[in-house]
């Protein structure tokens, strides 16, 4: 079935440290893996995504890695800042099921100044 | 970039009444629309997928007669919560996808906070 597991559920780091969030997915056909940041009362905001034909993508302080063999992908945030505090969700697409996007359970990141 | 306008942002309704939520793609054609529900401190749970001009496909456990989805045009999809009850109070979010299978973009609306009293 469709399943995306995300860990940890909460993560607290000191400002300037790195944060890593990990996700696994179940369908080997999944080919698109976005990460979203969600602030209270708002819709999810895309922060970075990766497609199945690459293993890593970086955008300034944010990077995502993908291991298709193991069916897992990770979000890396370096030099964290207090404004990075939010809930982060990973997601995986299911192209053989209408392209639906299934979300992980979410990680509440707290960056302490 | 692509924008999806979702309205209303907040709505309060009485138990037993119906509420309609609209999502419009402003600068692209949304061939597929996804509707999610999110309870406090939980993840986004997919309710249904709809393609323009076709009947929606509902996820297991989602009542299709209670959550009516219409996707009659490439720029507008609506979700109607019929005979709403307090347990339907939640944050509803739409996501639109344009183009063919190799266009992966998903654009999310800003969400609708539904409170049933």
HADDOCK unambig.tbl for C-alpha pairs under 7 A between the chains (distance, minus, plus):
assign (segid A and resid 42 and name CA) (segid B and resid 110 and name CA) 5.59 0.50 0.50
assign (segid A and resid 42 and name CA) (segid B and resid 111 and name CA) 6.32 0.50 0.50
assign (segid A and resid 43 and name CA) (segid B and resid 93 and name CA) 6.81 0.50 0.50
assign (segid A and resid 43 and name CA) (segid B and resid 108 and name CA) 6.63 0.50 0.50
assign (segid A and resid 43 and name CA) (segid B and resid 109 and name CA) 6.19 0.50 0.50
assign (segid A and resid 43 and name CA) (segid B and resid 110 and name CA) 4.31 0.50 0.50
assign (segid A and resid 43 and name CA) (segid B and resid 111 and name CA) 5.36 0.50 0.50
assign (segid A and resid 44 and name CA) (segid B and resid 108 and name CA) 6.80 0.50 0.50
assign (segid A and resid 103 and name CA) (segid B and resid 43 and name CA) 6.81 0.50 0.50
assign (segid A and resid 103 and name CA) (segid B and resid 44 and name CA) 6.29 0.50 0.50
assign (segid A and resid 104 and name CA) (segid B and resid 43 and name CA) 6.82 0.50 0.50
assign (segid A and resid 105 and name CA) (segid B and resid 42 and name CA) 6.74 0.50 0.50
assign (segid A and resid 105 and name CA) (segid B and resid 43 and name CA) 5.05 0.50 0.50
assign (segid A and resid 106 and name CA) (segid B and resid 43 and name CA) 6.07 0.50 0.50
